[in-house]
Amino acid sequence: MEAGGNLYKLDLPSEGAGPEVALGAYYDHIRKINDVFADQIKTSDQKAAYIFTFMFAFLVTSQEGRSVFSWQRYAEGGGMALALSAMLALASVFSIVSAILVVLPRKSTTSTTLFWGAWSRHRDSFIRAAETGDQAYLFRQYAENADALAAIACGKYRCVSFAFRGLLVTVLSYICLLAVK
């Protein structure tokens, strides 16, 4: 690791270095990677919002959905209906909590000039790189930001998959509960 915490030490040739290296293509590609990862983060947040909204609406509008959180149901019930009620309650809570975890703010162990919250820490190094014409600095910033976005997206999609599985179990247990009533 390079001093200052940079994982990317690149000795990039200048744009006029020759036809064998199309540096602009690499910049375009790393910018596209950042855009795609940022879009994937937005998509995971949207999916979580849909799951949360569905679960909330289900629990508010369904008498059966609300009743699985009543102690009286478990005191009076028994057998298959009791097991399905417990499964419905647990799956609903699991799905809602997982959806909430998706949209909670995420931090990365690294930061770049592309993150507004870290701008004050990176401003001076950005100015120095601009003054010296350090092209590798920009590439490193994009690459480090792609790493941070990828880690955030992975964490969010893990929670989305948990929320979706919880939603699936909720729906299946609800249908089964209606069938045994």
CNS distance restraints for C-alpha pairs under 8 A (distance, minus, plus):
assign (resid   1 and name CA) (resid   5 and name CA) 6.38 0.50 0.50
assign (resid   1 and name CA) (resid   6 and name CA) 6.41 0.50 0.50
assign (resid   1 and name CA) (resid   7 and name CA) 5.44 0.50 0.50
assign (resid   2 and name CA) (resid   6 and name CA) 5.40 0.50 0.50
assign (resid   2 and name CA) (resid   7 and name CA) 6.34 0.50 0.50
assign (resid   2 and name CA) (resid   8 and name CA) 7.79 0.50 0.50
assign (resid   2 and name CA) (resid   9 and name CA) 7.05 0.50 0.50
assign (resid   6 and name CA) (resid 140 and name CA) 7.75 0.50 0.50
assign (resid   7 and name CA) (resid 144 and name CA) 7.67 0.50 0.50
assign (resid   8 and name CA) (resid 140 and name CA) 5.69 0.50 0.50
assign (resid   8 and name CA) (resid 143 and name CA) 7.67 0.50 0.50
assign (resid   8 and name CA) (resid 144 and name CA) 7.70 0.50 0.50
assign (resid   9 and name CA) (resid 136 and name CA) 7.90 0.50 0.50
assign (resid   9 and name CA) (resid 140 and name CA) 7.47 0.50 0.50
assign (resid  10 and name CA) (resid 136 and name CA) 5.87 0.50 0.50
assign (resid  10 and name CA) (resid 140 and name CA) 7.50 0.50 0.50
assign (resid  11 and name CA) (resid 136 and name CA) 6.57 0.50 0.50
assign (resid  12 and name CA) (resid  23 and name CA) 7.99 0.50 0.50
assign (resid  12 and name CA) (resid 135 and name CA) 7.16 0.50 0.50
assign (resid  12 and name CA) (resid 136 and name CA) 5.79 0.50 0.50
assign (resid  13 and name CA) (resid  17 and name CA) 5.92 0.50 0.50
assign (resid  13 and name CA) (resid  21 and name CA) 7.93 0.50 0.50
assign (resid  13 and name CA) (resid  23 and name CA) 7.68 0.50 0.50
assign (resid  14 and name CA) (resid  23 and name CA) 7.58 0.50 0.50
assign (resid  14 and name CA) (resid 135 and name CA) 7.66 0.50 0.50
assign (resid  15 and name CA) (resid  21 and name CA) 7.94 0.50 0.50
assign (resid  15 and name CA) (resid  22 and name CA) 7.14 0.50 0.50
assign (resid  15 and name CA) (resid  23 and name CA) 5.88 0.50 0.50
assign (resid  15 and name CA) (resid  24 and name CA) 7.26 0.50 0.50
assign (resid  17 and name CA) (resid  21 and name CA) 7.03 0.50 0.50
assign (resid  18 and name CA) (resid  22 and name CA) 7.89 0.50 0.50
assign (resid  22 and name CA) (resid  26 and name CA) 7.12 0.50 0.50
assign (resid  23 and name CA) (resid  27 and name CA) 6.45 0.50 0.50
assign (resid  24 and name CA) (resid  28 and name CA) 6.07 0.50 0.50
assign (resid  25 and name CA) (resid  29 and name CA) 6.05 0.50 0.50
assign (resid  26 and name CA) (resid  30 and name CA) 6.13 0.50 0.50
assign (resid  27 and name CA) (resid  31 and name CA) 6.08 0.50 0.50
assign (resid  27 and name CA) (resid 139 and name CA) 6.71 0.50 0.50
assign (resid  28 and name CA) (resid  32 and name CA) 6.12 0.50 0.50
assign (resid  29 and name CA) (resid  33 and name CA) 6.17 0.50 0.50
assign (resid  30 and name CA) (resid  34 and name CA) 6.31 0.50 0.50
assign (resid  30 and name CA) (resid 139 and name CA) 7.66 0.50 0.50
assign (resid  30 and name CA) (resid 142 and name CA) 6.28 0.50 0.50
assign (resid  30 and name CA) (resid 143 and name CA) 6.66 0.50 0.50
assign (resid  30 and name CA) (resid 146 and name CA) 7.71 0.50 0.50
assign (resid  31 and name CA) (resid  35 and name CA) 6.26 0.50 0.50
assign (resid  31 and name CA) (resid 142 and name CA) 6.68 0.50 0.50
assign (resid  32 and name CA) (resid  36 and name CA) 6.06 0.50 0.50
assign (resid  33 and name CA) (resid  37 and name CA) 6.11 0.50 0.50
assign (resid  33 and name CA) (resid 146 and name CA) 6.67 0.50 0.50
assign (resid  34 and name CA) (resid  38 and name CA) 6.09 0.50 0.50
assign (resid  34 and name CA) (resid 142 and name CA) 7.10 0.50 0.50
assign (resid  34 and name CA) (resid 145 and name CA) 7.09 0.50 0.50
assign (resid  34 and name CA) (resid 146 and name CA) 5.27 0.50 0.50
assign (resid  34 and name CA) (resid 149 and name CA) 7.28 0.50 0.50
assign (resid  35 and name CA) (resid  39 and name CA) 6.16 0.50 0.50
assign (resid  36 and name CA) (resid  40 and name CA) 6.17 0.50 0.50
assign (resid  37 and name CA) (resid  41 and name CA) 6.30 0.50 0.50
assign (resid  37 and name CA) (resid 146 and name CA) 7.16 0.50 0.50
assign (resid  37 and name CA) (resid 149 and name CA) 5.90 0.50 0.50
assign (resid  37 and name CA) (resid 150 and name CA) 6.23 0.50 0.50
assign (resid  37 and name CA) (resid 153 and name CA) 6.92 0.50 0.50
assign (resid  38 and name CA) (resid  42 and name CA) 6.42 0.50 0.50
assign (resid  38 and name CA) (resid 149 and name CA) 6.61 0.50 0.50
assign (resid  39 and name CA) (resid  43 and name CA) 6.11 0.50 0.50
assign (resid  40 and name CA) (resid  44 and name CA) 6.16 0.50 0.50
assign (resid  40 and name CA) (resid 153 and name CA) 6.54 0.50 0.50
assign (resid  41 and name CA) (resid  45 and name CA) 6.35 0.50 0.50
assign (resid  41 and name CA) (resid 149 and name CA) 7.80 0.50 0.50
assign (resid  41 and name CA) (resid 152 and name CA) 7.37 0.50 0.50
assign (resid  41 and name CA) (resid 153 and name CA) 5.19 0.50 0.50
assign (resid  41 and name CA) (resid 156 and name CA) 7.14 0.50 0.50
assign (resid  42 and name CA) (resid  46 and name CA) 6.26 0.50 0.50
assign (resid  43 and name CA) (resid  47 and name CA) 6.16 0.50 0.50
assign (resid  44 and name CA) (resid  48 and name CA) 6.18 0.50 0.50
assign (resid  44 and name CA) (resid 102 and name CA) 7.19 0.50 0.50
assign (resid  44 and name CA) (resid 153 and name CA) 7.63 0.50 0.50
assign (resid  44 and name CA) (resid 156 and name CA) 6.29 0.50 0.50
assign (resid  44 and name CA) (resid 157 and name CA) 6.00 0.50 0.50
assign (resid  44 and name CA) (resid 160 and name CA) 6.57 0.50 0.50
assign (resid  45 and name CA) (resid  49 and name CA) 6.17 0.50 0.50
assign (resid  45 and name CA) (resid 102 and name CA) 6.26 0.50 0.50
assign (resid  45 and name CA) (resid 103 and name CA) 5.57 0.50 0.50
assign (resid  45 and name CA) (resid 156 and name CA) 7.67 0.50 0.50
assign (resid  46 and name CA) (resid  50 and name CA) 6.26 0.50 0.50
assign (resid  47 and name CA) (resid  51 and name CA) 6.27 0.50 0.50
assign (resid  47 and name CA) (resid 160 and name CA) 7.03 0.50 0.50
assign (resid  48 and name CA) (resid  52 and name CA) 5.98 0.50 0.50
assign (resid  48 and name CA) (resid  99 and name CA) 4.74 0.50 0.50
assign (resid  48 and name CA) (resid 100 and name CA) 7.28 0.50 0.50
assign (resid  48 and name CA) (resid 102 and name CA) 6.31 0.50 0.50
assign (resid  48 and name CA) (resid 103 and name CA) 7.17 0.50 0.50
assign (resid  48 and name CA) (resid 160 and name CA) 5.98 0.50 0.50
assign (resid  48 and name CA) (resid 163 and name CA) 7.29 0.50 0.50
assign (resid  49 and name CA) (resid  53 and name CA) 5.94 0.50 0.50
assign (resid  49 and name CA) (resid  99 and name CA) 6.97 0.50 0.50
assign (resid  50 and name CA) (resid  54 and name CA) 6.08 0.50 0.50
assign (resid  51 and name CA) (resid  55 and name CA) 6.08 0.50 0.50
assign (resid  51 and name CA) (resid  95 and name CA) 7.75 0.50 0.50
assign (resid  51 and name CA) (resid  96 and name CA) 7.65 0.50 0.50
assign (resid  51 and name CA) (resid  99 and name CA) 6.70 0.50 0.50
assign (resid  51 and name CA) (resid 163 and name CA) 7.09 0.50 0.50
assign (resid  51 and name CA) (resid 164 and name CA) 7.08 0.50 0.50
assign (resid  51 and name CA) (resid 167 and name CA) 7.24 0.50 0.50
assign (resid  52 and name CA) (resid  56 and name CA) 5.97 0.50 0.50
assign (resid  52 and name CA) (resid  95 and name CA) 7.63 0.50 0.50
assign (resid  52 and name CA) (resid  96 and name CA) 5.67 0.50 0.50
assign (resid  52 and name CA) (resid  99 and name CA) 5.84 0.50 0.50
assign (resid  52 and name CA) (resid 100 and name CA) 7.50 0.50 0.50
assign (resid  53 and name CA) (resid  57 and name CA) 6.00 0.50 0.50
assign (resid  54 and name CA) (resid  58 and name CA) 5.99 0.50 0.50
assign (resid  55 and name CA) (resid  59 and name CA) 6.15 0.50 0.50
assign (resid  55 and name CA) (resid  92 and name CA) 6.90 0.50 0.50
assign (resid  55 and name CA) (resid  95 and name CA) 7.71 0.50 0.50
assign (resid  55 and name CA) (resid  96 and name CA) 6.78 0.50 0.50
assign (resid  55 and name CA) (resid 167 and name CA) 7.46 0.50 0.50
assign (resid  56 and name CA) (resid  60 and name CA) 6.11 0.50 0.50
assign (resid  56 and name CA) (resid  96 and name CA) 7.95 0.50 0.50
assign (resid  57 and name CA) (resid  61 and name CA) 5.88 0.50 0.50
assign (resid  58 and name CA) (resid  62 and name CA) 5.58 0.50 0.50
assign (resid  58 and name CA) (resid  65 and name CA) 6.72 0.50 0.50
assign (resid  59 and name CA) (resid  63 and name CA) 7.74 0.50 0.50
assign (resid  59 and name CA) (resid  65 and name CA) 5.08 0.50 0.50
assign (resid  59 and name CA) (resid  66 and name CA) 5.45 0.50 0.50
assign (resid  60 and name CA) (resid  65 and name CA) 7.74 0.50 0.50
assign (resid  60 and name CA) (resid  66 and name CA) 6.84 0.50 0.50
assign (resid  61 and name CA) (resid  65 and name CA) 7.92 0.50 0.50
assign (resid  62 and name CA) (resid  66 and name CA) 6.25 0.50 0.50
assign (resid  63 and name CA) (resid  67 and name CA) 6.00 0.50 0.50
assign (resid  64 and name CA) (resid  68 and name CA) 6.65 0.50 0.50
assign (resid  65 and name CA) (resid  69 and name CA) 7.87 0.50 0.50
assign (resid  65 and name CA) (resid  88 and name CA) 7.67 0.50 0.50
assign (resid  65 and name CA) (resid  89 and name CA) 7.76 0.50 0.50
assign (resid  65 and name CA) (resid 174 and name CA) 7.66 0.50 0.50
assign (resid  66 and name CA) (resid  70 and name CA) 7.51 0.50 0.50
assign (resid  67 and name CA) (resid  73 and name CA) 6.91 0.50 0.50
assign (resid  68 and name CA) (resid  73 and name CA) 6.77 0.50 0.50
assign (resid  68 and name CA) (resid  85 and name CA) 5.28 0.50 0.50
assign (resid  68 and name CA) (resid  86 and name CA) 6.77 0.50 0.50
assign (resid  68 and name CA) (resid  88 and name CA) 7.06 0.50 0.50
assign (resid  68 and name CA) (resid  89 and name CA) 5.69 0.50 0.50
assign (resid  69 and name CA) (resid  73 and name CA) 7.94 0.50 0.50
assign (resid  69 and name CA) (resid  89 and name CA) 6.41 0.50 0.50
assign (resid  70 and name CA) (resid  74 and name CA) 7.29 0.50 0.50
assign (resid  71 and name CA) (resid  75 and name CA) 6.27 0.50 0.50
assign (resid  72 and name CA) (resid  76 and name CA) 6.07 0.50 0.50
assign (resid  73 and name CA) (resid  77 and name CA) 5.60 0.50 0.50
assign (resid  73 and name CA) (resid  82 and name CA) 7.78 0.50 0.50
assign (resid  74 and name CA) (resid  78 and name CA) 7.23 0.50 0.50
assign (resid  74 and name CA) (resid  82 and name CA) 6.30 0.50 0.50
assign (resid  77 and name CA) (resid  81 and name CA) 6.95 0.50 0.50
assign (resid  77 and name CA) (resid  82 and name CA) 5.61 0.50 0.50
assign (resid  78 and name CA) (resid  82 and name CA) 4.99 0.50 0.50
assign (resid  78 and name CA) (resid  83 and name CA) 7.82 0.50 0.50
assign (resid  79 and name CA) (resid  83 and name CA) 6.57 0.50 0.50
assign (resid  80 and name CA) (resid  84 and name CA) 6.10 0.50 0.50
assign (resid  80 and name CA) (resid 180 and name CA) 7.57 0.50 0.50
assign (resid  81 and name CA) (resid  85 and name CA) 5.96 0.50 0.50
assign (resid  81 and name CA) (resid 177 and name CA) 6.04 0.50 0.50
assign (resid  81 and name CA) (resid 180 and name CA) 6.63 0.50 0.50
assign (resid  81 and name CA) (resid 181 and name CA) 7.32 0.50 0.50
assign (resid  82 and name CA) (resid  86 and name CA) 6.23 0.50 0.50
assign (resid  83 and name CA) (resid  87 and name CA) 6.15 0.50 0.50
assign (resid  84 and name CA) (resid  88 and name CA) 5.99 0.50 0.50
assign (resid  84 and name CA) (resid 173 and name CA) 5.72 0.50 0.50
assign (resid  84 and name CA) (resid 174 and name CA) 7.56 0.50 0.50
assign (resid  84 and name CA) (resid 176 and name CA) 7.20 0.50 0.50
assign (resid  84 and name CA) (resid 177 and name CA) 5.80 0.50 0.50
assign (resid  85 and name CA) (resid  89 and name CA) 6.15 0.50 0.50
assign (resid  85 and name CA) (resid 173 and name CA) 7.58 0.50 0.50
assign (resid  85 and name CA) (resid 174 and name CA) 7.96 0.50 0.50
assign (resid  85 and name CA) (resid 177 and name CA) 6.95 0.50 0.50
assign (resid  86 and name CA) (resid  90 and name CA) 6.08 0.50 0.50
assign (resid  87 and name CA) (resid  91 and name CA) 5.90 0.50 0.50
assign (resid  87 and name CA) (resid 169 and name CA) 7.85 0.50 0.50
assign (resid  87 and name CA) (resid 170 and name CA) 7.51 0.50 0.50
assign (resid  87 and name CA) (resid 173 and name CA) 6.55 0.50 0.50
assign (resid  88 and name CA) (resid  92 and name CA) 6.00 0.50 0.50
assign (resid  88 and name CA) (resid 169 and name CA) 7.29 0.50 0.50
assign (resid  88 and name CA) (resid 170 and name CA) 5.12 0.50 0.50
assign (resid  88 and name CA) (resid 171 and name CA) 7.96 0.50 0.50
assign (resid  88 and name CA) (resid 173 and name CA) 5.47 0.50 0.50
assign (resid  88 and name CA) (resid 174 and name CA) 6.31 0.50 0.50
assign (resid  89 and name CA) (resid  93 and name CA) 6.28 0.50 0.50
assign (resid  89 and name CA) (resid 170 and name CA) 7.80 0.50 0.50
assign (resid  90 and name CA) (resid  94 and name CA) 6.00 0.50 0.50
assign (resid  91 and name CA) (resid  95 and name CA) 5.97 0.50 0.50
assign (resid  91 and name CA) (resid 166 and name CA) 4.95 0.50 0.50
assign (resid  91 and name CA) (resid 167 and name CA) 6.91 0.50 0.50
assign (resid  91 and name CA) (resid 169 and name CA) 6.01 0.50 0.50
assign (resid  91 and name CA) (resid 170 and name CA) 5.26 0.50 0.50
assign (resid  92 and name CA) (resid  96 and name CA) 6.18 0.50 0.50
assign (resid  92 and name CA) (resid 166 and name CA) 6.49 0.50 0.50
assign (resid  92 and name CA) (resid 167 and name CA) 6.80 0.50 0.50
assign (resid  92 and name CA) (resid 170 and name CA) 5.74 0.50 0.50
assign (resid  93 and name CA) (resid  97 and name CA) 6.05 0.50 0.50
assign (resid  94 and name CA) (resid  98 and name CA) 6.02 0.50 0.50
assign (resid  94 and name CA) (resid 163 and name CA) 7.00 0.50 0.50
assign (resid  94 and name CA) (resid 166 and name CA) 5.94 0.50 0.50
assign (resid  95 and name CA) (resid  99 and name CA) 6.12 0.50 0.50
assign (resid  95 and name CA) (resid 162 and name CA) 6.85 0.50 0.50
assign (resid  95 and name CA) (resid 163 and name CA) 4.20 0.50 0.50
assign (resid  95 and name CA) (resid 164 and name CA) 6.83 0.50 0.50
assign (resid  95 and name CA) (resid 165 and name CA) 7.38 0.50 0.50
assign (resid  95 and name CA) (resid 166 and name CA) 4.44 0.50 0.50
assign (resid  95 and name CA) (resid 167 and name CA) 5.70 0.50 0.50
assign (resid  96 and name CA) (resid 100 and name CA) 6.22 0.50 0.50
assign (resid  96 and name CA) (resid 163 and name CA) 6.78 0.50 0.50
assign (resid  97 and name CA) (resid 101 and name CA) 6.21 0.50 0.50
assign (resid  97 and name CA) (resid 163 and name CA) 7.67 0.50 0.50
assign (resid  98 and name CA) (resid 102 and name CA) 6.49 0.50 0.50
assign (resid  98 and name CA) (resid 159 and name CA) 5.37 0.50 0.50
assign (resid  98 and name CA) (resid 160 and name CA) 6.80 0.50 0.50
assign (resid  98 and name CA) (resid 162 and name CA) 6.09 0.50 0.50
assign (resid  98 and name CA) (resid 163 and name CA) 4.87 0.50 0.50
assign (resid  99 and name CA) (resid 103 and name CA) 7.00 0.50 0.50
assign (resid  99 and name CA) (resid 159 and name CA) 6.69 0.50 0.50
assign (resid  99 and name CA) (resid 160 and name CA) 6.31 0.50 0.50
assign (resid  99 and name CA) (resid 163 and name CA) 5.41 0.50 0.50
assign (resid 100 and name CA) (resid 104 and name CA) 6.43 0.50 0.50
assign (resid 101 and name CA) (resid 156 and name CA) 7.67 0.50 0.50
assign (resid 101 and name CA) (resid 159 and name CA) 6.50 0.50 0.50
assign (resid 102 and name CA) (resid 155 and name CA) 7.77 0.50 0.50
assign (resid 102 and name CA) (resid 156 and name CA) 4.87 0.50 0.50
assign (resid 102 and name CA) (resid 157 and name CA) 7.46 0.50 0.50
assign (resid 102 and name CA) (resid 159 and name CA) 5.54 0.50 0.50
assign (resid 102 and name CA) (resid 160 and name CA) 6.35 0.50 0.50
assign (resid 103 and name CA) (resid 156 and name CA) 7.57 0.50 0.50
assign (resid 106 and name CA) (resid 152 and name CA) 6.36 0.50 0.50
assign (resid 107 and name CA) (resid 152 and name CA) 7.40 0.50 0.50
assign (resid 108 and name CA) (resid 148 and name CA) 5.59 0.50 0.50
assign (resid 108 and name CA) (resid 151 and name CA) 7.35 0.50 0.50
assign (resid 108 and name CA) (resid 152 and name CA) 7.08 0.50 0.50
assign (resid 109 and name CA) (resid 148 and name CA) 7.59 0.50 0.50
assign (resid 110 and name CA) (resid 144 and name CA) 7.39 0.50 0.50
assign (resid 110 and name CA) (resid 148 and name CA) 6.57 0.50 0.50
assign (resid 111 and name CA) (resid 115 and name CA) 6.55 0.50 0.50
assign (resid 111 and name CA) (resid 118 and name CA) 6.21 0.50 0.50
assign (resid 111 and name CA) (resid 144 and name CA) 7.46 0.50 0.50
assign (resid 111 and name CA) (resid 145 and name CA) 6.87 0.50 0.50
assign (resid 111 and name CA) (resid 148 and name CA) 7.32 0.50 0.50
assign (resid 112 and name CA) (resid 118 and name CA) 6.49 0.50 0.50
assign (resid 112 and name CA) (resid 119 and name CA) 7.42 0.50 0.50
assign (resid 112 and name CA) (resid 122 and name CA) 6.77 0.50 0.50
assign (resid 112 and name CA) (resid 141 and name CA) 5.78 0.50 0.50
assign (resid 112 and name CA) (resid 144 and name CA) 6.83 0.50 0.50
assign (resid 112 and name CA) (resid 145 and name CA) 6.02 0.50 0.50
assign (resid 113 and name CA) (resid 118 and name CA) 6.38 0.50 0.50
assign (resid 113 and name CA) (resid 119 and name CA) 5.24 0.50 0.50
assign (resid 113 and name CA) (resid 122 and name CA) 5.59 0.50 0.50
assign (resid 113 and name CA) (resid 123 and name CA) 7.09 0.50 0.50
assign (resid 113 and name CA) (resid 126 and name CA) 7.47 0.50 0.50
assign (resid 113 and name CA) (resid 141 and name CA) 6.87 0.50 0.50
assign (resid 114 and name CA) (resid 118 and name CA) 7.96 0.50 0.50
assign (resid 114 and name CA) (resid 119 and name CA) 7.45 0.50 0.50
assign (resid 114 and name CA) (resid 141 and name CA) 7.52 0.50 0.50
assign (resid 114 and name CA) (resid 142 and name CA) 7.86 0.50 0.50
assign (resid 114 and name CA) (resid 145 and name CA) 6.94 0.50 0.50
assign (resid 115 and name CA) (resid 119 and name CA) 6.48 0.50 0.50
assign (resid 118 and name CA) (resid 122 and name CA) 6.39 0.50 0.50
assign (resid 119 and name CA) (resid 123 and name CA) 5.58 0.50 0.50
assign (resid 120 and name CA) (resid 124 and name CA) 7.99 0.50 0.50
assign (resid 122 and name CA) (resid 126 and name CA) 6.14 0.50 0.50
assign (resid 123 and name CA) (resid 127 and name CA) 6.24 0.50 0.50
assign (resid 124 and name CA) (resid 128 and name CA) 6.19 0.50 0.50
assign (resid 125 and name CA) (resid 129 and name CA) 6.09 0.50 0.50
assign (resid 126 and name CA) (resid 130 and name CA) 6.13 0.50 0.50
assign (resid 126 and name CA) (resid 137 and name CA) 7.96 0.50 0.50
assign (resid 127 and name CA) (resid 131 and name CA) 6.12 0.50 0.50
assign (resid 128 and name CA) (resid 132 and name CA) 6.24 0.50 0.50
assign (resid 129 and name CA) (resid 133 and name CA) 5.80 0.50 0.50
assign (resid 129 and name CA) (resid 134 and name CA) 4.89 0.50 0.50
assign (resid 129 and name CA) (resid 135 and name CA) 7.72 0.50 0.50
assign (resid 129 and name CA) (resid 137 and name CA) 6.45 0.50 0.50
assign (resid 130 and name CA) (resid 134 and name CA) 6.40 0.50 0.50
assign (resid 134 and name CA) (resid 138 and name CA) 7.53 0.50 0.50
assign (resid 135 and name CA) (resid 139 and name CA) 6.86 0.50 0.50
assign (resid 136 and name CA) (resid 140 and name CA) 6.05 0.50 0.50
assign (resid 137 and name CA) (resid 141 and name CA) 6.16 0.50 0.50
assign (resid 138 and name CA) (resid 142 and name CA) 6.32 0.50 0.50
assign (resid 139 and name CA) (resid 143 and name CA) 6.11 0.50 0.50
assign (resid 140 and name CA) (resid 144 and name CA) 5.93 0.50 0.50
assign (resid 141 and name CA) (resid 145 and name CA) 5.99 0.50 0.50
assign (resid 142 and name CA) (resid 146 and name CA) 6.07 0.50 0.50
assign (resid 143 and name CA) (resid 147 and name CA) 6.36 0.50 0.50
assign (resid 144 and name CA) (resid 148 and name CA) 6.37 0.50 0.50
assign (resid 145 and name CA) (resid 149 and name CA) 6.07 0.50 0.50
assign (resid 146 and name CA) (resid 150 and name CA) 5.93 0.50 0.50
assign (resid 147 and name CA) (resid 151 and name CA) 6.27 0.50 0.50
assign (resid 148 and name CA) (resid 152 and name CA) 6.28 0.50 0.50
assign (resid 149 and name CA) (resid 153 and name CA) 5.99 0.50 0.50
assign (resid 150 and name CA) (resid 154 and name CA) 6.08 0.50 0.50
assign (resid 151 and name CA) (resid 155 and name CA) 6.35 0.50 0.50
assign (resid 152 and name CA) (resid 156 and name CA) 6.20 0.50 0.50
assign (resid 153 and name CA) (resid 157 and name CA) 6.00 0.50 0.50
assign (resid 154 and name CA) (resid 158 and name CA) 6.12 0.50 0.50
assign (resid 155 and name CA) (resid 159 and name CA) 6.53 0.50 0.50
assign (resid 156 and name CA) (resid 160 and name CA) 6.22 0.50 0.50
assign (resid 157 and name CA) (resid 161 and name CA) 6.09 0.50 0.50
assign (resid 158 and name CA) (resid 162 and name CA) 6.43 0.50 0.50
assign (resid 159 and name CA) (resid 163 and name CA) 6.10 0.50 0.50
assign (resid 160 and name CA) (resid 164 and name CA) 6.05 0.50 0.50
assign (resid 161 and name CA) (resid 165 and name CA) 6.13 0.50 0.50
assign (resid 162 and name CA) (resid 166 and name CA) 6.12 0.50 0.50
assign (resid 163 and name CA) (resid 167 and name CA) 6.11 0.50 0.50
assign (resid 164 and name CA) (resid 168 and name CA) 6.15 0.50 0.50
assign (resid 165 and name CA) (resid 169 and name CA) 6.25 0.50 0.50
assign (resid 166 and name CA) (resid 170 and name CA) 6.03 0.50 0.50
assign (resid 167 and name CA) (resid 171 and name CA) 6.19 0.50 0.50
assign (resid 168 and name CA) (resid 172 and name CA) 6.16 0.50 0.50
assign (resid 169 and name CA) (resid 173 and name CA) 5.89 0.50 0.50
assign (resid 170 and name CA) (resid 174 and name CA) 6.01 0.50 0.50
assign (resid 171 and name CA) (resid 175 and name CA) 6.18 0.50 0.50
assign (resid 172 and name CA) (resid 176 and name CA) 6.17 0.50 0.50
assign (resid 173 and name CA) (resid 177 and name CA) 5.90 0.50 0.50
assign (resid 174 and name CA) (resid 178 and name CA) 6.19 0.50 0.50
assign (resid 175 and name CA) (resid 179 and name CA) 6.22 0.50 0.50
assign (resid 176 and name CA) (resid 180 and name CA) 6.33 0.50 0.50
assign (resid 177 and name CA) (resid 181 and name CA) 6.34 0.50 0.50
